[in-house]
Amino acid sequence: MVSPATDTSLARVLTHDPPPERVNAADASCAQPPQPPRERHLGPARVVEERQLSALSAALRITFAVCVYAVCAPIVLAALLVCLPSRKARIKIGNVTGQFTGGLAVWLTGSAYHVRGVEHLDRDRPAIYVANHASLLDIALGIWLAPVGTVGVAKKEIIFYPFFGQYYWLSGHLRIDRKNARQALKSLQVLCALVKRHALSVFIWPEGHRAPDGRLRSFKRGAFRLALETKLPIVPVVIAGSHRAWPAKAVRLTRTNVAITCLPAIDTTDWTSATLGQHVKEIEALFAAALPPEQRPLPPA
């Protein structure tokens, strides 16, 4: 039985968790009872009182991050350029470095992060990870949590984000034009072929836009059409509290508690075009049930 990880040091929480053990069919009769969800912590054990970071604290954290990234950037850039002919290799390099840099960015916010269900982030099983989106902080969380071999999907405008956008593009991740349905469909077809050819996972935010109030929005179907075509399982990643840690249009961060719950993989092998809408609604309902009341969708007027 695996105990929850309680070491909150940065070095400890950024290490890989071993893949879950697989049980052969012949041994199913003597299999052990289900293990409790594995957990991961980052930052303080718990924030008792929410409060904004002071200007001095924010400046020191940003300075530290810039210094670390300045040291790492040339090394990562050199590795990406060497692997330029191989998109799969660049994606994996981006994942490995992203687990450190994304985790560092999350840790520097000063909030307490509690991840439950880490065993469902299985690098040995390609999957489509879908997460709700209520804050810019969710991007760093996705980069930190994504298993090696996961391609990200973001809006095409991300390339204009200083440094990060160019790193994202060079790492081989996908950009989608959300305002052009035809181009978005072509991008998803490219992604489908890439996933099948290289046995990759996908991390995507199906709402399409951040929800400023943190409430869950209706899912767009792109991620689920991808599941229909690839037959990859869908792993819901439910993020609660990030909209308080970094509110929309806010400059200063707030120290708070953020809970991330990775739910068991959902089999999609029997999905059809006729039942796709029903499956999307079922997954939306799973998210709503796992979110706190203040982040659930409002009832129809």
Backbone hydrogen bonds, N-H to C=O, Kabsch-Sander energy under -0.5 kcal/mol:
donor,donor_aa,acceptor,acceptor_aa,energy
5,A,39,E,-1.0
8,T,6,T,-0.6
13,V,9,S,-2.1
14,L,10,L,-1.3
15,T,12,R,-1.1
24,N,22,R,-0.5
27,D,24,N,-1.0
28,A,25,A,-1.4
30,C,27,D,-1.1
31,A,28,A,-1.4
40,R,115,V,-2.2
42,L,113,Y,-2.2
43,G,8,T,-0.8
48,V,46,R,-0.7
51,R,255,R,-1.1
53,L,253,L,-2.5
58,A,54,S,-2.6
59,A,55,A,-2.2
60,L,56,L,-2.4
61,R,57,S,-2.2
62,I,58,A,-2.4
63,T,59,A,-2.3
64,F,60,L,-2.3
65,A,61,R,-2.3
66,V,62,I,-2.7
67,C,63,T,-2.2
68,V,64,F,-2.2
69,Y,65,A,-2.8
70,A,66,V,-2.3
71,V,67,C,-1.4
72,C,68,V,-2.1
73,A,69,Y,-3.0
75,I,71,V,-0.5
76,V,72,C,-2.4
77,L,73,A,-3.0
78,A,74,P,-2.1
79,A,75,I,-2.0
80,L,76,V,-2.5
81,L,77,L,-2.3
82,V,78,A,-2.2
83,C,79,A,-1.7
84,L,81,L,-1.3
86,S,83,C,-1.8
87,R,85,P,-0.7
90,R,86,S,-1.9
91,I,87,R,-2.4
92,K,88,K,-2.1
93,I,89,A,-2.4
94,G,90,R,-2.5
95,N,91,I,-2.0
96,V,92,K,-2.5
97,T,93,I,-2.5
98,G,94,G,-2.2
99,Q,95,N,-2.0
100,F,96,V,-0.8
101,T,97,T,-3.0
102,G,98,G,-2.9
103,G,98,G,-0.6
103,G,99,Q,-0.6
104,L,100,F,-2.6
105,A,101,T,-2.4
106,V,102,G,-2.3
107,W,103,G,-2.7
108,L,104,L,-2.3
109,T,105,A,-0.5
109,T,106,V,-1.2
110,G,107,W,-1.6
112,A,256,T,-2.6
113,Y,42,L,-2.9
113,Y,111,S,-0.5
114,H,258,V,-2.3
115,V,40,R,-3.3
115,V,113,Y,-0.5
116,R,114,H,-0.5
116,R,260,I,-3.0
117,G,38,R,-2.0
118,V,38,R,-2.0
120,H,117,G,-2.0
121,L,118,V,-2.1
122,D,120,H,-1.3
123,R,121,L,-0.7
125,R,122,D,-1.5
128,I,233,P,-2.8
129,Y,127,A,-0.6
129,Y,202,V,-3.8
130,V,128,I,-0.6
130,V,235,V,-1.7
131,A,204,I,-1.9
132,N,237,V,-1.0
138,D,135,S,-1.5
139,I,136,L,-1.4
140,A,136,L,-0.8
141,L,137,L,-2.1
142,G,138,D,-2.5
143,I,139,I,-2.3
144,W,140,A,-2.2
145,L,141,L,-2.4
146,A,142,G,-2.2
150,T,147,P,-0.5
151,V,201,S,-2.9
153,V,203,F,-1.5
154,A,174,L,-2.0
156,K,176,I,-2.1
158,I,155,K,-1.8
159,I,156,K,-1.4
160,F,157,E,-2.0
161,Y,158,I,-1.9
164,F,162,P,-3.2
165,G,161,Y,-1.9
166,Q,161,Y,-0.6
167,Y,163,F,-2.3
168,Y,164,F,-2.8
169,W,165,G,-2.2
170,L,166,Q,-2.6
171,S,167,Y,-1.7
172,G,169,W,-1.7
173,H,168,Y,-1.5
174,L,152,G,-2.4
176,I,154,A,-2.5
178,R,176,I,-1.1
180,N,177,D,-1.1
181,A,179,K,-0.6
184,A,180,N,-2.6
185,L,181,A,-2.1
186,K,182,R,-2.0
187,S,183,Q,-2.3
188,L,184,A,-2.1
189,Q,185,L,-1.9
190,V,186,K,-2.2
191,L,187,S,-2.4
192,C,188,L,-2.6
193,A,189,Q,-2.1
194,L,190,V,-2.3
195,V,191,L,-2.8
196,K,192,C,-2.1
197,R,193,A,-2.4
198,H,194,L,-2.1
199,A,195,V,-1.1
200,L,195,V,-1.2
201,S,149,G,-3.1
202,V,127,A,-2.3
203,F,151,V,-2.1
204,I,129,Y,-2.8
208,G,205,W,-1.4
211,A,133,H,-1.7
214,G,211,A,-2.0
216,L,295,Q,-2.5
220,K,206,P,-3.2
225,R,221,R,-2.6
226,L,222,G,-1.9
227,A,223,A,-1.5
228,L,224,F,-2.0
229,E,225,R,-2.0
230,T,226,L,-2.6
231,K,227,A,-2.5
234,I,266,I,-2.1
235,V,128,I,-2.5
237,V,130,V,-3.2
238,V,236,P,-0.6
238,V,261,T,-2.9
239,I,237,V,-0.6
240,A,238,V,-0.5
240,A,259,A,-3.0
244,R,241,G,-1.3
245,A,241,G,-1.5
246,W,242,S,-2.3
248,A,212,P,-0.5
250,A,247,P,-1.8
254,T,245,A,-2.6
255,R,51,R,-3.1
256,T,254,T,-0.5
258,V,112,A,-3.1
259,A,240,A,-2.5
260,I,114,H,-2.8
261,T,238,V,-2.6
262,C,116,R,-3.2
262,C,260,I,-0.5
263,L,236,P,-2.5
263,L,261,T,-0.7
266,I,234,I,-2.9
267,D,265,A,-0.5
271,W,268,T,-1.8
276,L,272,T,-0.7
276,L,273,S,-0.6
279,H,275,T,-2.0
280,V,276,L,-2.3
281,K,277,G,-2.0
282,E,278,Q,-2.0
283,I,279,H,-2.2
284,E,280,V,-2.4
285,A,281,K,-2.1
286,L,282,E,-1.6
287,F,283,I,-2.1
288,A,284,E,-2.6
289,A,285,A,-2.2
290,A,286,L,-1.5
291,L,287,F,-1.5
295,Q,292,P,-2.3
296,R,292,P,-0.5
296,R,293,P,-1.2
